[in-house]
Structure formats: C-alpha cells, structure tokens
Amino acid sequence: MNTLLVIDDAWSASRALRAIEQGSRLLWQGDWHNGRQVVAAIKRRLRPGGTDFGTYRRQRARQAQAVNAVLVSLDSTDSIGARRAPDVRPACLEAYGEPTTDRLVALQELLGVIGAHQLRRRGVYVPALDARIHPHYGVFAPTRSEYVELVADAPLNGRTAFDVGTGTGVLAAVLARRGLAVTAADNNLRAVACARDNLARLGPAVDVVCADLFPPGRAELIVCNPPWIPARAISALDHAVYDEDSRMLSRFLAGARDHLEPGGEVWLILSDLAEHLGLRSRGELLELFERSGLKIAGRSDAVPTHPRAQAAREEPSADRGDSLAAARALEVTSLWRLR
Ligand SMILES: C[S@@+](CC[C@H](N)C(=O)[O-])C[C@H]1O[C@@H](n2cnc3c(N)ncnc32)[C@H](O)[C@@H]1O
C-alpha cells in the first residue's frame, strides 16, 4: 500500500475497490454520507462466506484491510475533512485523548469510534444488576447477559474474590453486590479506567488494578471470563474476543491455584463456540483443567439469548453461510466451578 489517491463523490465503490486491490489507499474528500456508502458497499462485496473458520477469518482479514484503506482527514481539532461530516470531537476525545496534530484515519474506524461513543452514553442494561454498564471505546461490552446471570446465580462460598480480565467491571459489580470484597484486574488500561468508572457509580467499592492476569495476593474465589475464540486477533479491538492458541486461558488455569486461598473456588466462564468451530476440543479443555491441579466441582450452562444467537437458532436456513453463524446456533455458555 503506497499510493495515496484523493477521491470524492465521483468514485463508485467498484472503482474504489479496484484501486485498493492495485495497492492504493484512498483519501475520501467527498460527502461524508456518500463515503459511508462506498465503505459499506466495499464491505458487502467482500463479506466472508467461508464455511470453515480458517477461510472465514482470512476473508474477514482481507475485508478489514480493504475497508481500512478508505481514509478521511482529521485536523488538529478533530474536525473531519469531508462535507456534511458529523461532529466527532467528543467521540474522538474519548477514544484517542486530546488531538495534537492533523492525521488520516480510516473512515470505518471513525464509524467505530462514533458507535462506541453512543454505546458509552447509552450504556448496556444488565438485568442481574438492574443497572446500566457504560463500556468505553475498546473495552468488551456485556451485550450478552447469559454469562452475567451464571455468575449472579452460582452458589457462593467465601468472602474475597478476584475478577481476572474485568473489562467493564460487570462481573466484579455482580460479585460485590453479592457481598464479596472484590479486586478486579485487567491488562488493558482502557478497561481499567472503564471498570473504575462503572464500579464507582454502582458500588459497593471494588479495587481495580492493572495486572497481567492476577492481582497480588490470594482470594477465596477467582472468576475469569477469558476471550472465547482461540484464533489470532485481526484488529487491536479483537483482543477481548480472540485468544490465540488459548494463551490467556492456559496461563490463567496454570496460575490460578497459586492465587487461590485453600478451599477456594475458580469460576471459569467459557462458551463452547470454539468446539463448534473445531478450534479446541472438549478433551483439550479438560486436559487444561487436569494440568491446573483443579478438579471440576460443578458446572452451570446457559443458552445465549443475544439477538444473533437467537436468529441463528431460529432460522438456520437464513444462516449467512459463514461458519461463525452456524456455530452460534449450537452455542452453550458454561460456568465451570473448579477447586
Ligand atoms: C471476554 S473479555 C471479559 C470482560 C469482562 N470480564 C466481562 O465478562 O464482560 C476478556 C478481558 O480479559 C482481558 N485480558 C486479556 N488478557 C489479559 C491478561 N493477560 N491479563 C489481564 N486481563 C486480560 C481483556 O482486556 C478483556 O477485558
């Protein structure tokens, strides 16, 4: 990718895609809404249809690369160099901090920044808390509630808990409301700031630290909802969902016993999506439990209720043909209790 072409409303999506495939990046200087349509059309044309997950991910990576080649300029006040562009200053401030210089940003990325700003303002209603959680840009949003319910309902022992990989802090909030003294940890600074915001609002108090996996010390309960899909992340924002080679999961299980008080419990939340995608077998998961020195004390299951899972279950014939949609139709989320 080396040539930068300035393009405008005279360019169709087909012409733009041809230029991208010949190695150009495109600086959109036309109408913002037309630019969005060009990007949406490129995205549609390169929509993944691979029936095995490897092919699907390669097609997704190619789609992301092409879509991200359409850029817009942002000046040093975060104003977009396109006609009828929205005011993205509050959204950019949240995602990038204070602007310092003119720069080029993928139009698609800005759409993500705008969407994240709206989601943060609106929040996600979490029935188990009867409250809204406000995700920050780049932090895993609890838009599916079934795993939160599992944590709200599991039988509780002990008084102290760690929430490893806390994200928005949603599970830490549930545990704190259940009366535990909670320390939450995440290695993503955006998540740490986000969890602190949410937990300060929701109460009771939770200590939130930036740590690779475990906070210092030991707890009687250690909860972790790791990224569920053992495959390489395509974008930085994918890291909360993709865990290449099950690295976080394996490291978490290998270290959990050293951070657990005697008689304590580990709660691992995991969907079996990876199994339906052929990325990790149940046997491999049980082998990781075995190697951790922990024994299974119980398991509770839930069927996801988020709209995409429901659509996949209700209308398998309307399945978009991609392997992820097919796997979603079969997915079950589990809370494994290990001792
Ligand atoms: C699937 S999200 C779960 C977030 C939240 N616990 C929830 O249930 O909504 C996984 C989280 O783990 C965090 N994470 C990934 N690797 C980590 C590590 N090595 N140490 C701490 N946190 C990590 C990610 O930043 C992300 O916030």
The ligand as an ORCA input file, in Angstrom:
! r2SCAN-3c Opt
* xyz 0 1
  C     -14.025    -11.517     27.187
  S     -13.425    -10.079     27.983
  C     -14.348    -10.220     29.526
  C     -14.571     -8.891     30.190
  C     -15.474     -8.958     31.442
  N     -14.912     -9.787     32.489
  C     -16.852     -9.477     31.110
  O     -17.144    -10.604     31.486
  O     -17.609     -8.772     30.450
  C     -11.777    -10.565     28.441
  C     -10.996     -9.491     29.203
  O      -9.744    -10.049     29.556
  C      -8.753     -9.043     29.455
  N      -7.447     -9.695     29.329
  C      -6.930    -10.357     28.258
  N      -5.696    -10.816     28.549
  C      -5.436    -10.441     29.841
  C      -4.325    -10.617     30.717
  N      -3.241    -11.283     30.325
  N      -4.387    -10.072     31.953
  C      -5.486     -9.398     32.364
  N      -6.571     -9.196     31.580
  C      -6.537     -9.719     30.332
  C      -9.186     -8.245     28.235
  O      -8.606     -6.955     28.228
  C     -10.705     -8.224     28.417
  O     -11.107     -7.100     29.170
*
